[in-house]
Every structure is written in structure tokens, then in C-alpha cells.
């Protein structure tokens, strides 16, 4: 079929993979960091000049990397708001990440529509600091002149696709990106312009939402550009997950996402109802605490790194001699306890050893993520297999405990640029549809990622006992806080 490229514009770098369109084999790769300056910005890390993304892209694609490529897919960081004026110029620097400035705006929006359930019904998610709709509210309250000039709303991958196509009149996005804005509902497949007006004070032009196999257009040289999508959706597509699969991502915070045939409605707002890059849905549950609990424990014990913490934890046994760590160090989202603190319970003379605390940190982190998996299962999501991502997924203490605590087969994929690979796979799909060789309902079948497979086996009962120990402490400490 040809050669395609996937471009992933992450918060700090751009990575490009060039792949065989039929098999997905990676042929070439490019990488470049993003510039650290803010040429037209304020210098805040959460304010970024989008031109930096283009500069990084150009550097990553240098040396003829894209020679022979027939189609490009774009993945980019989620929740980046790029406000444009009526001439297509940026009104202000892009607002990226979980911008703490907007926390008050999130609470303001929550009240303005009538609470968590009202938002969950409207768009499948509850406003958080990171959501573009929340950033619009902040813009209206804090920079009213910029808000008044805002005529078009794009996200990072929308803006990059638009630039690659030469800034045409038509602006586009995809279902995955749109579902994270807070003003597009995955359940209905439509925008809620009234929520844009509620947040910003007036309505704007919103990009056309393309289907998974649609092309956004072609460059004058004939290079096809696919719809693009957010990093989360691209990584899921690159991994090749399907029904019955969940992905647990171990960052400072944690997240659980799974493929589901329909949009989920969660009246408590713990589930964010995203759309994926294939036409299915991608519900996500987030915890505020994951690897940060491990790092904090390592510092407390005077250990230099997580590998040392893992080695120490392996000297203990499942259940940590009764020691239980509720890892809510930054408050928590699952359960919704934004102002709580962590709890260490079960202290007895025999449990007061460094190895037991080390093991309790791993078990506490994984039990918190198992709670998030239970939210999914409680909403009817089937979870037979769990993909475990992040550097901490390679630690022996994580791999020893995760299968039995999650109650499922655990797959630890070989580290790879899955978001860029997912973007390339989307490009191959759009290219195949344009050539008449692929069905727009069926993505290309690419080779599976190399992975380590871990089974719960005979440890399942032991894992469930550790979970029950964790749940008992959680309920004693925060009765009724966890609802499925």
C-alpha cells in the first residue's frame, strides 16, 4: 500500500515514526525537543507558543525522513486550547496541561450547569482544570479582551493538521480530540455550543468532526493528512487494544482506560466518556496518585530510586504484614476526595520494617488503580486483559502484584512510541480508504507489540485478600466515599 508517517507532538518533544503501511513495521524514526522559550508568551510552562510545535516538527523531520511518505497522521498532547481570532492568528499562547490557574474556573462551571451529574449527562465528563471548556471560562474571567477576540477553537493536533494543510478555510478535528473538550458529547456525536457560550460568553466556530478513516485533506504536493487525534487515543490505537482490554498507565498520577462499544454515563463523574480513534469509545478513570506514592516512599526510606524500592519490597510478603497505605498524597479523584491526605494503617511491632512499608506502597498504588478498574467494571465494561504502561511497569514489585490485584492477565508491552505508531496507523487507514484497498469501518491489521504476559494463576486468592485488606481500611477511613 505504501509508506506512512505518524507524528506525535508530546508536551516536551516531537517524535516521528515512518512505517510500512501494510505491516506497521517501523522503518525510520525522528526526534526533536520542543524549544524551551516562549517567543510570544508569558514564560509560564502552561503557556506555549504553538509555533514551537512546528519548529520541533521541522527538526524531527530533517534529513529527508519523510521522503517517500504518502500519508501523515498527527497525534498531540491532550487538552491544549489554541484560541484563534477571525483571521486565524493565535489570540494568546496555547494553554496546555492541567493548568492550576483554572481550578476555580472548573468549580465555577460545575455550579453554573447544576453539578457533576448535569455535566455527566451533557458531555460525559465533569469539568477539570485541564479541560478546554474550563480554560475558556478562565479566559473569559481573567483575559476578557482575548476572550472577546476568540473566534475559532482548536486543540494541538487540530492546529498542526491545519498548518500542514496550509491553513485552509476548513478546520477539522476527530471524535477522540473533540470528546476531551467538555463541549462535545461522545454519546450523541454532537457539539454543545451552549456550553462554549456558558464558558466563554459567546459562541465560536468549532472544527468539523471527522470520522476515524477520513482524511483532513492533502497538501499541494499530494501528501494525505489523516484526521489526527489526541495522544491517549493514538496510544490505544498503536497498542491495538480492543474489546475486553484495559490500559493502566503508571505516571505520577494514574489512569485506566478501556475500549467499550458505547459511551458511558456515570452520574458521579468518575468516568470520563471519551471516544477512541476507531469509532468505538474509550472511557477513562483517573487517580491522582500512582508513582508519586512510590517516589515519596523511596525518599522517606532514604532510597535512591524506584528500583531500590522494588528490591526492598520483594523482601516482604503479600499483605505487607498487615500494613496498608492509602496513597492519597495529593487528595484523590477515585474516590472523589480532593482535600484528603494519605493514611498508613496496621502499624504493629512486627510490621514496622522498611521492606513492609516498601511493599505497602506498591500494593496501595495498585489497589487504588484496581478501584479505578472496578469503576469500569461496575459500569458494564468487560476487562479480561490489562496493558500496563509506564516506566514503573518494568519493576519486579509491580509485576509480582499487579495480576492478582487486578484479577486479570497483565500485558507489559515493550517500550515504544505507541502514540506515534497509532498516528501512523490512522494515516495508513485513511490512505487505504483513499486507494480503495481498505474498508472505512475496519482499520489496517498491524503486527502486535512485543510484550511480557503475566497471569494471576494461583495468586488470585492472595491478591483478593490484599484487596479486601485495602478496602476495609479505605471504608473505615472514608466511609461511603467510594461508589460504583
C-alpha positions as CSV (number, residue, x, y, z in Angstrom):
1,X,0.0,0.0,0.0
2,X,2.9,2.4,0.7
3,X,4.7,4.2,3.4
4,X,3.1,6.4,6.1
5,X,4.3,8.5,9.0
6,X,3.0,9.1,12.5
7,X,3.8,12.4,14.2
8,X,3.4,12.7,18.0
9,X,3.7,16.2,19.4
10,X,4.0,15.5,23.1
11,X,4.3,18.2,25.7
12,X,8.2,18.3,25.5
13,X,9.1,16.8,22.2
14,X,8.1,15.7,18.8
15,X,8.6,12.1,17.7
16,X,8.1,10.8,14.2
17,X,7.9,7.2,13.0
18,X,7.9,6.1,9.4
19,X,6.1,2.8,8.9
20,X,5.2,0.3,6.2
21,X,1.5,0.9,5.7
22,X,0.7,-2.8,5.3
23,X,2.5,-4.3,8.3
24,X,3.2,-1.4,10.6
25,X,7.0,-2.2,10.6
26,X,8.9,0.9,11.8
27,X,11.3,1.9,9.0
28,X,12.8,5.2,10.3
29,X,12.4,7.5,13.3
30,X,12.9,11.1,14.1
31,X,13.0,13.1,17.3
32,X,13.4,16.7,18.5
33,X,12.7,18.5,21.8
34,X,10.4,21.4,21.8
35,X,12.0,24.9,22.1
36,X,12.1,26.0,25.8
37,X,11.4,29.6,25.1
38,X,8.0,31.3,24.8
39,X,8.5,33.8,21.9
40,X,5.1,35.4,22.2
41,X,4.1,34.0,25.6
42,X,4.2,34.8,29.2
43,X,7.0,32.4,30.2
44,X,4.6,30.2,32.1
45,X,5.1,26.5,31.5
46,X,1.3,26.2,30.8
47,X,1.5,28.9,28.1
48,X,3.2,27.7,24.9
49,X,3.6,29.4,21.5
50,X,2.2,26.8,19.0
51,X,5.0,27.8,16.6
52,X,7.3,25.8,18.9
53,X,5.5,22.7,17.9
54,X,6.1,23.5,14.2
55,X,9.8,24.2,14.8
56,X,10.2,20.9,16.6
57,X,8.4,19.1,13.9
58,X,10.7,20.5,11.2
59,X,13.7,19.5,13.2
60,X,12.4,16.0,13.8
61,X,11.6,15.5,10.1
62,X,15.0,16.7,9.0
63,X,17.5,14.7,6.9
64,X,14.8,13.6,4.4
65,X,13.0,11.5,7.0
66,X,9.6,11.9,5.2
67,X,10.9,11.1,1.7
68,X,8.6,8.6,0.0
69,X,5.9,9.0,2.6
70,X,2.4,9.1,1.2
71,X,0.3,10.0,4.3
72,X,0.8,11.5,7.7
73,X,-1.2,11.1,10.9
74,X,-0.9,13.5,13.8
75,X,-1.1,12.8,17.5
76,X,-0.7,15.6,20.0
77,X,-0.9,16.3,23.7
78,X,-4.5,16.4,25.0
79,X,-6.4,19.4,26.4
80,X,-4.2,22.1,24.7
81,X,-6.5,25.0,23.9
82,X,-5.4,27.1,20.9
83,X,-7.7,30.2,20.6
84,X,-7.7,31.9,17.1
85,X,-9.1,35.2,16.0
86,X,-11.2,35.6,12.9
87,X,-8.0,35.9,10.7
88,X,-6.6,32.6,12.0
89,X,-4.0,34.2,14.3
90,X,-3.5,33.0,17.8
91,X,-5.2,35.3,20.3
92,X,-2.7,34.3,23.0
93,X,-0.3,31.4,23.6
94,X,-1.9,27.9,23.8
95,X,-3.0,26.8,27.2
96,X,-1.6,23.3,27.8
97,X,-1.8,20.7,30.5
98,X,-3.6,20.6,33.9
99,X,-3.3,24.4,34.4
100,X,-3.7,25.1,38.1
101,X,-4.8,28.6,37.3
102,X,-8.1,27.2,36.1
103,X,-9.2,25.2,39.2
104,X,-11.5,28.0,40.4
105,X,-13.0,28.2,36.8
106,X,-13.7,24.4,37.0
107,X,-15.7,24.8,40.2
108,X,-17.4,27.8,38.7
109,X,-18.6,25.8,35.7
110,X,-19.6,22.9,37.8
111,X,-22.1,25.2,39.7
112,X,-23.2,27.0,36.6
113,X,-24.7,23.9,35.0
114,X,-26.0,22.4,38.1
115,X,-23.4,20.0,39.4
116,X,-21.5,16.8,38.4
117,X,-24.5,14.8,37.2
118,X,-25.7,17.6,34.9
119,X,-22.2,17.7,33.3
120,X,-22.0,14.0,33.0
121,X,-25.4,13.9,31.3
122,X,-24.4,16.7,28.9
123,X,-21.0,15.7,27.7
124,X,-20.0,12.6,29.6
125,X,-17.4,14.3,31.8
126,X,-17.1,16.8,34.7
127,X,-15.0,19.9,34.2
128,X,-11.4,19.6,35.5
129,X,-8.6,22.2,35.4
130,X,-7.2,20.6,32.2
131,X,-10.3,20.7,30.1
132,X,-10.6,23.3,27.3
133,X,-14.0,24.3,28.4
134,X,-12.6,25.2,31.8
135,X,-9.8,27.2,30.2
136,X,-12.4,29.1,28.2
137,X,-14.1,30.1,31.5
138,X,-10.7,31.2,32.9
139,X,-10.1,33.2,29.7
140,X,-13.4,35.0,30.0
141,X,-12.9,35.9,33.6
142,X,-9.2,36.8,33.5
143,X,-8.5,38.0,30.0
144,X,-11.8,39.3,28.7
145,X,-10.2,41.2,25.8
146,X,-8.6,38.0,24.5
147,X,-11.9,36.1,25.1
148,X,-13.8,38.6,23.0
149,X,-11.3,38.2,20.1
150,X,-11.6,34.4,20.2
151,X,-13.4,33.3,17.1
152,X,-12.2,29.7,16.5
153,X,-11.3,27.0,19.0
154,X,-8.7,24.3,18.1
155,X,-6.6,21.8,20.0
156,X,-3.0,20.9,19.4
157,X,-3.5,18.2,16.8
158,X,-6.2,20.3,15.1
159,X,-3.8,23.2,14.8
160,X,-0.9,21.1,13.5
161,X,-3.1,19.4,10.8
162,X,-4.4,22.8,9.8
163,X,-0.8,24.1,9.4
164,X,0.3,21.0,7.5
165,X,-2.5,21.6,5.0
166,X,-1.6,25.3,4.5
167,X,-4.2,26.9,6.8
168,X,-7.3,26.2,4.7
169,X,-10.7,27.7,5.5
170,X,-11.9,24.3,6.6
171,X,-10.8,23.4,10.2
172,X,-11.2,19.8,11.4
173,X,-10.8,17.6,14.4
174,X,-11.7,14.0,15.2
175,X,-14.0,12.2,17.7
176,X,-11.2,11.5,20.1
177,X,-10.0,15.0,20.4
178,X,-13.5,16.5,20.5
179,X,-14.6,14.2,23.3
180,X,-12.0,15.7,25.6
181,X,-13.1,19.3,25.2
182,X,-16.0,19.5,27.6
183,X,-18.3,20.8,24.8
184,X,-18.7,17.7,22.5
185,X,-20.6,14.7,23.7
186,X,-19.4,11.2,22.6
187,X,-22.9,9.8,23.4
188,X,-24.6,12.0,20.8
189,X,-21.7,12.7,18.5
190,X,-22.5,16.4,18.6
191,X,-21.2,19.7,20.0
192,X,-22.8,21.7,22.8
193,X,-22.3,25.3,21.6
194,X,-24.4,26.4,24.6
195,X,-21.6,25.2,26.9
196,X,-19.0,27.2,24.9
197,X,-21.2,30.2,25.4
198,X,-21.6,29.4,29.1
199,X,-17.8,29.3,29.5
200,X,-16.6,32.0,27.1
201,X,-19.5,34.3,27.0
202,X,-20.2,33.9,23.2
203,X,-20.2,31.2,20.6
204,X,-17.3,30.5,18.3
205,X,-16.5,28.5,15.2
206,X,-15.8,24.8,16.1
207,X,-13.9,22.4,13.9
208,X,-15.7,19.8,11.8
209,X,-15.5,16.4,13.5
210,X,-14.2,13.8,11.0
211,X,-14.7,10.0,11.1
212,X,-11.8,7.7,12.1
213,X,-10.8,6.8,8.5
214,X,-11.4,10.2,7.0
215,X,-8.7,12.4,5.6
216,X,-8.5,16.1,6.7
217,X,-7.1,16.9,3.2
218,X,-4.0,16.8,1.1
219,X,-1.0,19.1,0.8
220,X,-0.3,20.7,-2.6
221,X,2.3,18.0,-3.1
222,X,-0.4,15.3,-2.7
223,X,0.6,14.2,0.7
224,X,-2.5,12.9,2.5
225,X,-3.1,14.1,6.1
226,X,-5.5,12.0,8.2
227,X,-7.9,13.3,10.8
228,X,-5.4,13.3,13.7
229,X,-6.3,12.6,17.3
230,X,-5.2,13.0,20.9
231,X,-2.2,11.2,22.4
232,X,-4.4,8.9,24.6
233,X,-6.4,7.7,21.6
234,X,-3.4,7.4,19.4
235,X,-1.5,5.3,22.0
236,X,-4.5,3.0,22.4
237,X,-4.7,2.6,18.6
238,X,-0.9,2.0,18.4
239,X,-1.2,-0.7,21.1
240,X,-4.0,-2.3,19.2
241,X,-6.3,-2.7,22.2
242,X,-9.9,-3.9,21.6
243,X,-13.0,-5.0,23.5
244,X,-12.0,-6.7,26.8
245,X,-8.8,-4.8,27.0
246,X,-7.9,-2.1,29.5
247,X,-4.8,0.1,29.8
248,X,-3.4,1.1,33.1
249,X,-0.9,3.9,32.8
250,X,1.6,4.5,35.7
251,X,2.6,8.1,35.7
252,X,2.9,10.4,38.8
253,X,-0.9,10.1,38.6
254,X,-2.6,7.0,37.2
255,X,-5.3,6.3,34.6
256,X,-7.3,3.4,33.5
257,X,-8.9,3.4,30.0
258,X,-10.8,0.6,28.2
259,X,-12.5,0.0,24.9
260,X,-16.3,-0.1,25.0
261,X,-18.9,-0.2,22.3
262,X,-20.9,2.8,23.7
263,X,-20.4,6.0,25.6
264,X,-20.7,5.6,29.4
265,X,-22.9,7.7,31.6
266,X,-21.5,8.0,35.2
267,X,-23.7,10.2,37.5
268,X,-20.8,10.6,39.9
269,X,-18.4,11.9,37.2
270,X,-15.6,9.4,37.9
271,X,-15.7,8.2,34.3
272,X,-14.7,10.5,31.5
273,X,-16.6,9.3,28.4
274,X,-14.0,9.8,25.6
275,X,-14.3,8.5,22.0
276,X,-11.4,6.5,20.5
277,X,-9.7,6.6,17.2
278,X,-11.6,3.7,15.6
279,X,-15.3,4.6,16.0
280,X,-15.6,3.0,19.5
281,X,-15.5,4.6,22.9
282,X,-12.7,5.0,25.4
283,X,-13.9,5.6,29.0
284,X,-11.2,6.8,31.3
285,X,-10.9,6.8,35.1
286,X,-8.1,8.8,36.7
287,X,-6.4,8.6,40.0
288,X,-4.3,11.5,41.3
289,X,-1.8,9.2,42.9
290,X,0.3,6.5,41.4
291,X,4.1,6.6,41.0
292,X,4.3,9.7,43.2
293,X,3.4,7.4,46.1
294,X,6.3,5.2,45.3
295,X,8.7,8.2,45.0
296,X,7.6,9.6,48.3
297,X,8.1,6.2,50.0
298,X,11.6,5.9,48.5
299,X,12.5,9.3,49.8
300,X,11.1,8.5,53.2
301,X,13.2,5.3,53.3
302,X,16.3,7.1,52.0
303,X,16.4,5.0,48.8
304,X,18.0,6.5,45.7
305,X,15.4,5.2,43.1
306,X,12.4,3.1,42.4
307,X,14.4,0.1,41.5
308,X,15.8,0.0,45.1
309,X,12.3,0.4,46.5
310,X,11.2,-2.5,44.4
311,X,14.1,-4.7,45.5
312,X,13.2,-3.9,49.1
313,X,9.5,-4.6,48.6
314,X,10.3,-8.0,47.2
315,X,11.8,-9.0,50.7
316,X,8.3,-8.6,52.2
317,X,5.2,-10.8,51.5
318,X,1.7,-10.1,50.1
319,X,-0.3,-8.0,52.5
320,X,2.9,-6.3,53.9
321,X,2.4,-7.9,57.3
322,X,-0.9,-6.0,57.7
323,X,0.5,-2.6,56.7
324,X,-1.8,-0.7,54.4
325,X,-1.0,2.6,52.7
326,X,-3.9,4.6,51.3
327,X,-1.8,6.6,48.8
328,X,-4.0,9.7,48.7
329,X,-1.0,12.1,48.9
330,X,-2.4,14.8,46.7
331,X,-6.1,14.2,47.5
332,X,-7.8,11.8,45.2
333,X,-10.3,11.6,42.3
334,X,-11.2,7.9,42.6
335,X,-12.8,8.0,45.1
336,X,-13.5,11.8,44.9
337,X,-11.6,13.1,47.9
338,X,-9.9,16.2,46.7
339,X,-8.8,17.5,50.1
340,X,-7.8,14.3,51.9
341,X,-4.4,13.0,52.8
342,X,-2.7,9.6,52.7
343,X,-3.1,7.1,55.5
344,X,-0.8,4.4,56.9
345,X,-2.7,1.8,58.8
346,X,-1.9,-1.5,60.5
347,X,1.2,-0.5,62.4
348,X,2.4,-3.3,64.8
349,X,5.8,-4.0,66.1
350,X,6.3,-6.8,63.6
351,X,5.2,-4.7,60.6
352,X,7.5,-1.7,61.4
353,X,10.1,-2.7,58.9
354,X,11.3,-0.9,55.8
355,X,10.5,-3.8,53.5
356,X,6.9,-3.9,54.6
357,X,6.4,-0.2,54.1
358,X,8.0,-0.5,50.6
359,X,5.6,-3.4,49.7
360,X,2.6,-1.4,51.2
361,X,3.5,1.5,48.8
362,X,3.3,-0.8,45.7
363,X,0.2,-2.6,47.0
364,X,-1.5,0.8,47.8
365,X,-0.8,2.2,44.4
366,X,-2.0,-0.9,42.6
367,X,-5.1,-1.2,44.8
368,X,-6.0,2.4,44.1
369,X,-5.8,1.6,40.3
370,X,-7.8,-1.6,41.0
371,X,-10.5,0.7,42.5
372,X,-10.5,2.5,39.1
373,X,-10.8,-0.8,37.3
374,X,-13.8,-1.6,39.5
375,X,-15.5,1.6,38.5
376,X,-15.2,0.5,34.8
377,X,-16.5,-3.0,35.6
378,X,-19.3,-1.5,37.6
379,X,-20.4,0.4,34.5
380,X,-20.5,-2.8,32.4
381,X,-17.0,-2.6,30.9
382,X,-15.5,-6.0,30.3
383,X,-11.9,-6.3,31.4
384,X,-10.2,-9.6,30.6
385,X,-6.7,-8.2,29.9
386,X,-4.8,-5.2,31.3
387,X,-2.0,-3.5,29.5
388,X,0.4,-1.9,31.9
389,X,2.3,1.2,30.7
390,X,4.9,3.4,32.2
391,X,8.5,3.0,33.4
392,X,7.3,1.6,36.8
393,X,5.6,-1.3,34.8
394,X,9.0,-2.9,34.5
395,X,9.6,-3.1,38.2
396,X,9.5,-6.6,39.7
397,X,7.4,-5.5,42.7
398,X,4.7,-4.1,40.3
399,X,4.8,-7.2,38.1
400,X,4.6,-9.6,41.1
401,X,1.5,-8.0,42.5
402,X,-0.5,-6.5,39.6
403,X,-2.1,-9.7,38.0
404,X,-3.6,-10.9,41.3
405,X,-4.7,-7.4,42.5
406,X,-6.3,-6.6,39.1
407,X,-7.8,-10.0,38.8
408,X,-6.8,-10.3,35.1
409,X,-4.0,-11.2,32.7
410,X,-1.4,-8.4,32.7
411,X,0.5,-7.5,29.5
412,X,3.6,-5.3,29.8
413,X,4.4,-4.1,26.2
414,X,7.9,-3.5,25.1
415,X,8.6,0.3,25.4
416,X,7.8,2.0,22.0
417,X,6.4,5.2,20.6
418,X,2.8,4.0,20.7
419,X,1.2,7.4,20.2
420,X,3.3,8.0,17.0
421,X,2.6,4.4,15.8
422,X,-1.1,5.0,16.4
423,X,-1.0,8.2,14.3
424,X,0.8,6.3,11.5
425,X,-1.8,3.5,11.7
426,X,-4.5,6.2,11.3
427,X,-2.6,7.6,8.3
428,X,-2.4,4.1,6.7
429,X,-6.2,3.6,7.2
430,X,-7.0,6.9,5.5
431,X,-4.6,6.1,2.7
432,X,-6.0,2.7,2.2
433,X,-9.6,4.1,2.1
434,X,-8.5,6.7,-0.5
435,X,-6.9,4.0,-2.6
436,X,-10.0,1.7,-2.3
437,X,-8.0,-1.1,-0.6
438,X,-9.4,-0.7,3.0
439,X,-12.9,-0.5,4.4
440,X,-13.6,2.7,6.3
441,X,-15.1,0.6,9.0
442,X,-12.1,-1.7,9.5
443,X,-8.6,-0.4,10.4
444,X,-5.5,-2.0,9.0
445,X,-4.2,-5.0,10.9
446,X,-0.7,-4.3,12.1
447,X,1.7,-6.6,14.0
448,X,1.2,-6.8,17.7
449,X,3.6,-5.1,20.0
450,X,6.2,-7.4,21.7
451,X,5.1,-7.9,25.3
452,X,5.6,-9.8,28.5
453,X,2.4,-11.6,29.6
454,X,1.7,-12.2,33.3
455,X,-1.0,-14.5,34.6
456,X,-2.7,-14.2,38.1
457,X,-2.5,-18.0,38.4
458,X,-2.7,-19.4,41.9
459,X,-2.0,-16.0,43.4
460,X,-5.5,-14.8,42.7
461,X,-6.9,-15.6,46.1
462,X,-4.0,-14.0,47.8
463,X,-4.4,-10.9,45.7
464,X,-8.1,-10.6,46.6
465,X,-7.2,-10.9,50.3
466,X,-4.8,-8.0,49.9
467,X,-7.5,-6.0,48.1
468,X,-10.0,-6.7,50.9
469,X,-7.5,-5.5,53.5
470,X,-7.1,-2.3,51.5
471,X,-10.9,-1.8,51.0
472,X,-11.5,-2.3,54.8
473,X,-9.1,0.4,55.7
474,X,-10.5,2.7,52.9
475,X,-14.0,2.2,54.2
476,X,-13.0,2.8,57.8
477,X,-11.2,6.0,56.9
478,X,-13.5,7.3,54.3
479,X,-16.9,5.6,54.8
480,X,-19.2,5.8,51.7
481,X,-16.7,7.7,49.6
482,X,-16.3,5.0,47.0
483,X,-19.4,4.4,45.0
484,X,-19.7,2.3,41.8
